[in-house]
Amino acid sequence: MGYYDETEITREQKKPRRSFKPILSSLISGVVGGALVLGVTTFTNDQQPSSTENNQAVETAAQNGNSTSKVDTQAISTSSNSIADIVDSLSPAIVGITNLQAQTNGNFFGNSSGNSSGENIETGTGSGVIFKKEGDAGYIITNNHVIEGAQSIEVTLYSGDKVKAELVGTDALTDIAVLKINAEHVTVVAEMGDSSQLRTGEDVIAIGNPLGEEFTRTVTQGIVSGVDRTIDVTTSEGDWALDVLQTDAAINPGNSGGPLINMSGQVIGINSLKISESGVEGLGFAIPSNDVLPIAEELMNNGKIQRPFLGVGLVEMSEIPQYYLQEQINLPEDVTEGVIVGNVSPNSPADEAGLKQQDVIVSMNDQAITNASDLRKFLYTETEIGEEVDVTLYRAGEKVTLKIKLTNRDATNA
């Protein structure tokens, strides 16, 4: 089934993106490995928008003290009341996340004047889970879309107290972000489980803050409805095929960034998406823990994810009229799949290899490239920084193969 137009995948904070129709003469898009925004998105974020009627924190039972414990998953697995025990044990590791952004003043026409009131206001909320305590810091995993664009981030603890969080690092493509708070606020650290061991039909629960803090730490139960699912999403870094777990545990706006938990009390996924369409129920998705942890660790080490950099802006062939492809780009009629180079970043690997605007890339290392998502997936999962790749393309109707040596984006001036 398609996930565009009639089907809406909800996330947590961002507004639906406007459709992008490139100007034929320039074919300008974003840059692979950088701010690459392609296509049309009907994905809306599951982060609950701020409401003037519901800004106050919900006070919960206070839990003070500086001692920290790991969730006793062995005791949980042998308990006769495991779900209640999981909730009791893990709840102190579940936090609320508030995205605070500067308030701007609008002019008569409703446009921003660029003047800030000096006060950051709530623009969305989500959930998170404390997964590590190290030295004087506690670390929280949440979704990138929960905190994207934030000027400051506020964390609501199990006690109901609110503390400021520091953004350690974030990755838009995989929708993972890591935050840091003072270790004195950490009393329980959640245990991450092995998502590769999950089987369809296993019981799971989700804990989070649907619709904001009014329903803080709401618990929902379901099963693993499917493993090895792939959902096409559009992010601030471009289109991406996100590998996810499917569950029918209720995931609502505000749940994003919260944990999906197995019956041993282990976090086996980070809730991120749901399909919200009339007549559709129980289609929620979580990023598997085995995908989350390597990203989180790299973010903690480097603050960002280092990926091979090509240095081109891309335009989907589907967005260009057929007559233009044939008359202006001289693309052979039998070439129906590929991705068009919209621009080439100066001093990038693509620039140095001689890639040009309006080249149509059809394969890399003999692997077919049908669209921008294919190219990005190949680049980021099948290649490494410093590797040389063969890029096959059509230029003015002629088939050409170029060798391009990939670099780290930071190694160029682009």
N, C-alpha and C positions, 0 to 999 in steps of 0.2 A: 504494500500500500504506500502511497506517497505521503509525505509529511509537510507538503506545502499547500497553501491556499485553504482548502476546506479543513484540513487537519491542523490543529494548533498545538504545538508543544509548548507548555508553559515552563518558565524558569522563575527565578526570583526577582530580579530588580529592574532589569532594563526594559525600556519601552520597545514595542515592535519597530524594527528598522524599516526605513522607507525603501521602496524599490529603487534599484540602481540601473538606469538605462544609459550605457556609455554613448558618448558622442562619436559617431562613426569616423570623423576625420582624425580624432586624436587617439581613440581607443585607450583611454587612460584608466587604470585601475590602481590597486595598491601594490605592495611589493611583497613577494613571497619571502617569508621569514620575518617580515615586519608588519606594518599596518596594512594588511591585505583584506579588503572588504569586497566580497563578490556577491552577485546575484541578489535575489529577493528573499527576505526572511519573514516568516510568519511566526517565528519563535518568540514568545514572550517569557520573561523571567518569572520563576516561581517565588521570587522574593516579594514579600508583602509590601505594597506601597504605604507610605506614611499616611497617617490619618490624624487630623486634629482632634478627633473624638477618642483616640486610643493611643495616647503617647506615654501614659504612665506605666511604670514597671509593675508587674504583678509580684507581690511579696510572697516568697515561699519560706518553708521552714529553714531557719538559719543553720548553717553548719560551719563552725569556725574552727580555728586551729591550723597549725602548720604541718602536721603529719600528712604523709601521702601514702596511698595504698594502691596496689594493682587490683583490678577486679578478679575475684577468686573464681575463675571459670570452671575449675574442677569441681568445686562445691556446687556451683550452679547446675552443672550437667547431671548431678546425682540427686538434685532436689525434686521433691514431689510437686513443688509450686514454682517451677523454673521461671515462668514469665514474670511473676511478681518479684522473684529474687533478682532477676536480671535488671528490672527497672530500679529496684532499691539500690543495687550495687553500682549500676552504671550511671544513674541520673546525675550524680555530682560531677561527672566528666562531660556532661552535655551543657552547652552554653548557647545563649542567644547572641546574635551578631546584628549590630545596627550600623548602617552605612550613613555617615554624616557628610553632607556636602554644603558648600557655601551657598547662601541664599542670594539670588541676584534680583535686582529691581527691574521691572519691565517698563517700557515707555508707553506712550499713548497707543501705539500700534501693536502692543503685546510683545515686542522684541526686547531682548535683554539689553539693558543700558551698559552692562559691564561693571556696574557698581555693586559691590557686595555689602551686605548689611554688617559684615564682620562676625556674624554668628552662623555656625554650621547647623543645619537642620536635618532631621531624619528624612532620608529619601527612600529607605527600604530596610527590611529586616530579613534575617535568615537564621540558620542554625550552624553549629559547629561542634566538634568533639576534641577534647584534650587527649592527645595521643603520646605525648612525651614530656618528661620533666628532666631538665639537665642543668646543673648548676643553679643559677638564680633565675632561670627562665622556664616557663611552661609553654608548650607549643600546641597550637590548635589547627586542625584541618577544617577547611570550609570550601565553598565553591568560589571560583573567581568572579562569577557574575553576581555574587552576593555583595562583594566589596569593591567591584570595579567602579572607578571614578571617585572613590571616597577621598575627602580631605582629611577625615579622621574616622577612626573605627572604635566603637564602644562594645564591650562584651558584658553581657548580663550573666552573672554566676548563679550557681544553684541556690545560694543564700539570698538571691535577689539583689545583691550589691552590683553596681556597675563600675567597670574599670576600663581605662584606655588600653587599647591594643596597638602594637606595632606591626606593620606589614613586613614580614620577612621576605616574601617573594610570591609571585603569582604567575600562572600560565593560562592564557585565555583558551588555547586550543584544547587542552585536556580539562579545562574548567576546575583547576585545583589552585588553592591559595593556602599559604601557611601564615599564621599570626603568632605573635609572641606576647605573653603577659608575665607579670612578676610571679615567680615560683611560689610566693607566700599565699597566692590565691588558689593553688592547686592542691586538692585533697585526694583526688582519685584520678588515675590515668587509665584510659581504656586500652584494652588489648586488641591488636589488629590480628585478624584471622587470615586463613589461606583461602582466597576466593576460588582457586582452581579446584578445590575439593567439593564445591557446591554441586548439588544435583537438583534437577527440576523436581518440584514438589516438596522440598524441604521447608519447614516452618521458619519464618523470619519475623522480626518486629522492627518498626521504625519509631524513633523518638525525635521530636523536634518541636518547633513553635509555629504550627499552622496559623495563618492569619495574624501573626505577631505575638506579642507577649501576653495577650489576653488568655490564650490557650497554651501557655508555656509548658514544655515537656509533655505534650500529648503523645500517648502511646497508641500505635495501630499495629494490628497483626495481619499477616498474610503468608503467602508462600513464595518461593522462587518460581516464577512463571516461565522463565526461560533463561538460559545462559548463552554466552557468545552472540549476543545481539549487537547490531550496529545501527546507529541512528545518525543520519545526516543533520548536522547543526551548522548554523552560521554564527560566527563569533567575531569579536573585534579584530582578530588576527586572520580572519578568512573562513572559508568553508572547511569543514572537517568531518570525517567519519568517526564518531565516538563509539568506542566499544563499551557496552553496558550490560548490566544484569536487568532482567525484567522481573517486576514483582507486582502483586495485586494488593500489597499493604498500602493503605491510603496515604498518598503523598500530596499535600496541599501547599498553596502559596505560603512560604515561611518555613517549610521543611527543608529546603535546599541547603546543603552543607551539613545536614545532620546524618547520623549513622543508620545504616541498615545492619541489623544484628542477628546472628544465628542463635540457636538454642543453647549454645555454650557460653553466651555472653560476649562473644567476640565480634568486633566490627568487621564485616565482610564487604562493605560497600559504603559509598558516600552518595546519599540521595541527591539527584540533580535535575531530573526531568519528569514530566508526565504528559500524556496526550490528553488534551482537553477539547473534546468535540461532542456535540450533541449526539447522544446515543452510545457513547463510548464510556466504559467504566473500568477501573482497575488496571490501567496501563501506566505504571510508573517505572522509572529507570534509575539505577544507581551505578556509579563508576566502581568497578571491582577493586577491592583492597590491594590486590597484587599489582594493579596499574597505578593506584594512588601512591603507594609507599615510595617507589623509586622517584617519582616526580617530587614528592614532599621532601625527600632526602636531598635531591639536587637543589631544590629551592632553598633549603636550609644551608647548603654549602656555598651556593653561588648567587642566590637571590633571583635567579632566572634559569630558564632551560636553554642550553646551548644546542642549536640545531644547524645542520648544513645550510648555507646561504647561496642562493642562485642569483638573485638580484633582478627580477623582472616583475612587472605588473601584468596581470592576466585578465583576459576577457573571455567569457564563455561563448562558444560558437552559437549556441542556442539564442543568444541575444542579438545576433547579427543577421539581417535579412539575407536570404539565400542569394539573391541577385548581387548583393554587395560582395559576398564571399567569392563569387565567380567572376564578376566584372572588375572589381577593384583589387581584390587579393589574388585573383587568378587561381583559386583553389580548384583542383580537379573535381568533377562532379561525384566521383566515386569515393572521395574523402569526406566522410560525414561525421567523424569524431576527432576530437583533439581540442586544444586550447590555444587561443590567440595571444601573442605577446603584445600587450598594450603599451608598455614602455620599458626601457632598460636603464637601470640605475648606473650612473657614471662610476667607473673604477670597480664595478662589481665583476664577479666571475663571468657572468653572461656578457658583459660589455667587452671584457678582455678576449673572450672567445669569438666575438663577432656576431652575437645574436642581435637581431634587429626588430624594430617595431613592425607588426603585421606578419611576422613569422608565425606559422601554425605548427605547434609541437604535437607530434602524434605518438612518440614513444621515447623512453629513456632506458638505455641498456636493453633494448629489444622488448621491454615491457610496455604494452599499450597504455597510452595516456588519453583518456576520453574526455576529461574535464579538469578543472582547477583542483578539485578535491583529490582526484587521482594523482595529479602531479605532486601535490603537497604530501599526500600519504606516502608515496614512493620516496620522495626526497627525505622525509623525516624518519622513516622506518626502515628503508632499505639501503641507505647510504650513510657515510660518515664524513665528518669534516676532514678535508684534505684529499678525499677520494676524487678520482677522475671518472666522469660518466660520459657516455655517448648519447647525445641528444639528436634524435631524428626529427626533421621538420620539413615543411613545404614553404619555399620562398619564391614568390612570383611564378608559382606553378611547378617549380623544380624541387625534387626531393634532395635534401641536403642532410649530412650528418656532421655534427660538430662535437669536439671533445671539450668538456668544460670541467675545470678543477674547482671543486667546491671549497668554500672557506667559511670561517666563522663570520657572522655579520659584523662583529666588532672589528674585524680585520680590514674592513673597507671604510670608505668615507660616505657610503650611501646611507 
